[in-house]
Amino acid sequence: MHVPILDLKPAYDELRSELDAAYHRVMESGRLLLGPELDAFETEYAQSVGVGHCIGVANGLEALQLVLMAIGVGPGDEVIVPAHGYIATWLAVTHAGARPVPCESDERTYNLDPDRIAALITSRTKAILPIHLYGQTADMERINSLAASHGLFVLEDGAQSHGARCHGRASGSLGHAAGISFYPSKNLGALADAGAITTPDGLLADKLRHLRNYGSKIRYQNDHIGLNSRLSELQAAFLRVKLPHLAAWNARRVRLAGRYLEQLRTVGDLVLPSVPDWAEPVWHLFVIRTARRAELQKYLTAHGIGTQIHYPTPPHLTGAYGGSGWKRGDFPLAERLADEVLSLPIGPHLTEEQVDYVSAQIQTFFKK
Ligand SMILES: *Cc1c(COP(=O)(O)O)cnc(C)c1O
């Protein structure tokens, strides 16, 4: 049996006629940027999140950068980010001119540990930027109350958590604003780069509509130092086709994750993902931990099973941040997670049989 880590073709097979129709609709319209498809998608996505405003942009990285710019984060400011996560979150802070301040995660949920945030807050801190990593929201109730008591913004990195919930409220509606990615492999993915910002704040939304388009809302009238970061009509049209399927696709991921959790309980030294009772994850990734990762990964590859490591190098140890003075040992938990995590195949079009096969191979590996 062959189980790829990711296969985008089945989603096209499922939605072929609608996606093809969307393509033809946009091509016939002759409108390629900032048109009716984007307007409609922004309205539909905001509704699905239960938040007042959605602003489509070119990708998730720029969504985060634009939000930081829009709330006035810049040189001299600090933004608290997870030490364990994807580097894009840090890059957004750096591109906004501010300094990312890493905070260790909770060892069970892999998300920003609220107990460790307060010690990092200084007079320069402007915002806390948690990632809802692997599809499960951070502990937003505690992060929000901490931020409120220090007068800080809370921004969500919602790139991996479309449809996830925290105490019943949707990812993307849990802070002052959220940066979302529709990179093709995300739970809601476009067919090229795409992103969005969601926010309940109408003034912020208005500013973001300028900032994504050269700082201009009326052509050739530039009121801000903006970017060129627009979500194309084609991608908006494709996302409109996929959005109505997101809930069913996420439910499918939940079922498959439940199967893994059941089958991999007490296997070898595996540490399985842990879900607090207030969280409803959407399983963007199914991440296990083991001290025997390299061996296990090799074994699974030999048996036709694709895996990946999210992520092999914590941002503070990357070349990109090499000049920032961090060294090995500064964030021991993030470093250990980077050494132990392994992502198994998961997705809405994976079959039960494929999941059973992956679990069986892992069980066999640990019996040897
Ligand atoms: C994918 C991702 C991003 C960046 O999104 P792009 O659309 O690729 O720019 C940011 N943060 C996290 C956590 C991601 O997984």
The ligand as a MOL file (V3000), in Angstrom:
LIG
                    3D

  0  0  0     0  0            999 V3000
M  V30 BEGIN CTAB
M  V30 COUNTS 15 15 0 0 0
M  V30 BEGIN ATOM
M  V30 1 C 1.6310 28.1460 6.1420 0
M  V30 2 C 1.9200 28.9630 7.3460 0
M  V30 3 C 2.1930 30.3460 7.2740 0
M  V30 4 C 2.4670 31.0860 6.0150 0
M  V30 5 O 1.5350 31.0070 5.0410 0
M  V30 6 P 1.9400 31.2630 3.5130 0
M  V30 7 O 0.6260 31.4060 2.8510 0
M  V30 8 O 2.7240 30.0940 3.0440 0
M  V30 9 O 2.7420 32.5450 3.4550 0
M  V30 10 C 2.3130 31.0590 8.4420 0
M  V30 11 N 2.2280 30.4490 9.6410 0
M  V30 12 C 1.9980 29.1340 9.7570 0
M  V30 13 C 1.8970 28.5390 11.1080 0
M  V30 14 C 1.8590 28.3400 8.6140 0
M  V30 15 O 1.6590 27.0190 8.7510 0
M  V30 END ATOM
M  V30 BEGIN BOND
M  V30 1 1 1 2
M  V30 2 1 2 3
M  V30 3 2 2 14
M  V30 4 1 3 4
M  V30 5 2 3 10
M  V30 6 1 4 5
M  V30 7 1 5 6
M  V30 8 2 6 7
M  V30 9 1 6 8
M  V30 10 1 6 9
M  V30 11 1 10 11
M  V30 12 2 11 12
M  V30 13 1 12 13
M  V30 14 1 12 14
M  V30 15 1 14 15
M  V30 END BOND
M  V30 END CTAB
M  END
